[in-house]
Amino acid sequence: MDYTREPEHSQLLAIQEKEPFNAEPLSSALVEFPLTPEDLVYCRNHGPVRQFDEDDYSLTIRGGSNGEVKLTMNDLRTLFPVTCIVAVLQV
């Protein structure tokens, strides 16, 4: 597998494996916050992490009552209401 285009990962994570990238925060860092900051969210991957150019990337949904719907990243950001969900992830 090609790992040459891996994006930068948070320096706040303790890396368990570089390829595929698997890392987790120190427990001492987690107890500092009521909600885990994005830089401290653990990463579990089974292959290379892909990065997309937002201007070129789109999502196509097929089926349903509307047939096929194609959405750009801008569409995803502007056509739908912002929703916040607090969730628990456990390893």
LOLUM-905836 format. One record per residue (C-alpha): residue number from 1; residue in three letters; chain; x, z, y. Coordinates in nm, 4 decimals. Each point is the difference from the previous one (the first is absolute). Layout:
<sites>
resi=NUM	resn=ala	chain=A	X=X	Z=Z	Y=Y
...
</sites>
This chain:
<sites>
resi=1	resn=met	chain=A	X=0.0000	Z=0.0000	Y=0.0000
resi=2	resn=asp	chain=A	X=0.1148	Z=-0.0781	Y=0.3531
resi=3	resn=tyr	chain=A	X=0.0489	Z=0.3142	Y=0.2103
resi=4	resn=thr	chain=A	X=0.2005	Z=-0.1682	Y=0.2782
resi=5	resn=arg	chain=A	X=-0.2923	Z=0.0003	Y=0.2471
resi=6	resn=glu	chain=A	X=-0.1053	Z=0.3661	Y=-0.0389
resi=7	resn=pro	chain=A	X=-0.1247	Z=0.1402	Y=0.3315
resi=8	resn=glu	chain=A	X=0.1550	Z=0.3126	Y=0.1490
resi=9	resn=his	chain=A	X=-0.1306	Z=0.3219	Y=-0.1499
resi=10	resn=ser	chain=A	X=-0.0258	Z=0.3402	Y=0.1654
resi=11	resn=gln	chain=A	X=0.3266	Z=0.1929	Y=0.0132
resi=12	resn=leu	chain=A	X=-0.2015	Z=0.3217	Y=-0.0436
resi=13	resn=leu	chain=A	X=-0.0679	Z=-0.0686	Y=-0.3683
resi=14	resn=ala	chain=A	X=0.2115	Z=0.1118	Y=-0.2938
resi=15	resn=ile	chain=A	X=0.0691	Z=-0.3218	Y=-0.1921
resi=16	resn=gln	chain=A	X=-0.0464	Z=0.0294	Y=-0.3765
resi=17	resn=glu	chain=A	X=0.0576	Z=-0.3710	Y=-0.0764
resi=18	resn=lys	chain=A	X=0.1034	Z=-0.2906	Y=0.2247
resi=19	resn=glu	chain=A	X=-0.1269	Z=-0.2893	Y=-0.2162
resi=20	resn=pro	chain=A	X=-0.2943	Z=0.0240	Y=-0.0243
resi=21	resn=phe	chain=A	X=-0.0218	Z=0.2305	Y=0.2990
resi=22	resn=asn	chain=A	X=-0.1262	Z=0.3467	Y=-0.0902
resi=23	resn=ala	chain=A	X=0.0362	Z=0.2896	Y=0.2412
resi=24	resn=glu	chain=A	X=-0.1686	Z=0.3208	Y=0.1017
resi=25	resn=pro	chain=A	X=0.0205	Z=0.2549	Y=0.2798
resi=26	resn=leu	chain=A	X=0.1599	Z=0.3375	Y=-0.0432
resi=27	resn=ser	chain=A	X=-0.2653	Z=0.2674	Y=-0.0515
resi=28	resn=ser	chain=A	X=0.1472	Z=0.1885	Y=0.2963
resi=29	resn=ala	chain=A	X=-0.0889	Z=-0.2959	Y=0.2245
resi=30	resn=leu	chain=A	X=-0.3566	Z=-0.0212	Y=-0.1306
resi=31	resn=val	chain=A	X=-0.0916	Z=0.3573	Y=0.0889
resi=32	resn=glu	chain=A	X=0.0816	Z=-0.0612	Y=0.3666
resi=33	resn=phe	chain=A	X=-0.3118	Z=-0.2106	Y=0.0604
resi=34	resn=pro	chain=A	X=-0.3729	Z=0.0431	Y=-0.0706
resi=35	resn=leu	chain=A	X=-0.0187	Z=-0.3768	Y=-0.0685
resi=36	resn=thr	chain=A	X=0.2953	Z=-0.1915	Y=-0.1420
resi=37	resn=pro	chain=A	X=0.1622	Z=-0.2348	Y=0.2565
resi=38	resn=glu	chain=A	X=0.0416	Z=-0.3622	Y=-0.1096
resi=39	resn=asp	chain=A	X=0.3793	Z=0.0366	Y=-0.0262
resi=40	resn=leu	chain=A	X=-0.0455	Z=0.2752	Y=-0.2603
resi=41	resn=val	chain=A	X=-0.2480	Z=-0.1752	Y=-0.2320
resi=42	resn=tyr	chain=A	X=0.1546	Z=-0.0449	Y=-0.3430
resi=43	resn=cys	chain=A	X=0.0716	Z=-0.3524	Y=-0.1281
resi=44	resn=arg	chain=A	X=-0.0464	Z=-0.1170	Y=-0.3583
resi=45	resn=asn	chain=A	X=0.0662	Z=-0.3686	Y=-0.0643
resi=46	resn=his	chain=A	X=0.0340	Z=-0.2129	Y=-0.3114
resi=47	resn=gly	chain=A	X=0.1684	Z=-0.2955	Y=0.1656
resi=48	resn=pro	chain=A	X=0.1300	Z=-0.1257	Y=0.3348
resi=49	resn=val	chain=A	X=-0.1922	Z=0.1047	Y=0.3116
resi=50	resn=arg	chain=A	X=-0.1252	Z=-0.3044	Y=0.1875
resi=51	resn=gln	chain=A	X=-0.0182	Z=-0.0325	Y=0.3741
resi=52	resn=phe	chain=A	X=-0.2392	Z=-0.2523	Y=0.1534
resi=53	resn=asp	chain=A	X=0.0073	Z=-0.1813	Y=0.3313
resi=54	resn=glu	chain=A	X=-0.3281	Z=0.1132	Y=0.1524
resi=55	resn=asp	chain=A	X=-0.0464	Z=-0.3292	Y=0.1865
resi=56	resn=asp	chain=A	X=0.0122	Z=-0.1994	Y=-0.3242
resi=57	resn=tyr	chain=A	X=-0.1752	Z=0.2388	Y=-0.2399
resi=58	resn=ser	chain=A	X=-0.3721	Z=-0.0090	Y=-0.0774
resi=59	resn=leu	chain=A	X=-0.2364	Z=0.1546	Y=-0.2523
resi=60	resn=thr	chain=A	X=-0.2537	Z=-0.2156	Y=-0.1848
resi=61	resn=ile	chain=A	X=-0.3047	Z=0.1600	Y=-0.1634
resi=62	resn=arg	chain=A	X=-0.1969	Z=-0.2204	Y=-0.2397
resi=63	resn=gly	chain=A	X=-0.3486	Z=0.0675	Y=-0.1305
resi=64	resn=gly	chain=A	X=-0.2806	Z=0.2124	Y=0.1314
resi=65	resn=ser	chain=A	X=-0.2788	Z=-0.1193	Y=0.2263
resi=66	resn=asn	chain=A	X=0.2366	Z=-0.1659	Y=0.2519
resi=67	resn=gly	chain=A	X=0.1890	Z=-0.2140	Y=-0.2515
resi=68	resn=glu	chain=A	X=0.3597	Z=-0.0053	Y=0.1240
resi=69	resn=val	chain=A	X=0.1230	Z=0.2003	Y=0.2984
resi=70	resn=lys	chain=A	X=0.3511	Z=-0.0365	Y=0.1423
resi=71	resn=leu	chain=A	X=0.1290	Z=0.2771	Y=0.2283
resi=72	resn=thr	chain=A	X=0.3219	Z=0.0154	Y=0.2005
resi=73	resn=met	chain=A	X=0.1812	Z=0.3265	Y=0.0694
resi=74	resn=asn	chain=A	X=-0.1413	Z=-0.0128	Y=0.3532
resi=75	resn=asp	chain=A	X=-0.3514	Z=-0.0384	Y=-0.1468
resi=76	resn=leu	chain=A	X=0.0546	Z=0.3054	Y=-0.2183
resi=77	resn=arg	chain=A	X=0.1087	Z=0.2020	Y=0.3048
resi=78	resn=thr	chain=A	X=-0.2738	Z=-0.1141	Y=0.2403
resi=79	resn=leu	chain=A	X=-0.3144	Z=-0.0903	Y=-0.1969
resi=80	resn=phe	chain=A	X=-0.0531	Z=0.3342	Y=-0.1716
resi=81	resn=pro	chain=A	X=-0.0404	Z=0.3547	Y=0.1267
resi=82	resn=val	chain=A	X=0.2977	Z=0.2319	Y=-0.0347
resi=83	resn=thr	chain=A	X=-0.0532	Z=0.2592	Y=-0.2715
resi=84	resn=cys	chain=A	X=0.2169	Z=0.2999	Y=-0.0815
resi=85	resn=ile	chain=A	X=-0.0046	Z=0.1484	Y=-0.3480
resi=86	resn=val	chain=A	X=0.1888	Z=0.3099	Y=-0.1054
resi=87	resn=ala	chain=A	X=0.1041	Z=-0.0323	Y=-0.3651
resi=88	resn=val	chain=A	X=0.2128	Z=0.1897	Y=-0.2470
resi=89	resn=leu	chain=A	X=0.2643	Z=-0.1812	Y=-0.2063
resi=90	resn=gln	chain=A	X=0.1582	Z=0.1882	Y=-0.2848
resi=91	resn=val	chain=A	X=0.2885	Z=-0.0950	Y=-0.2261
</sites>
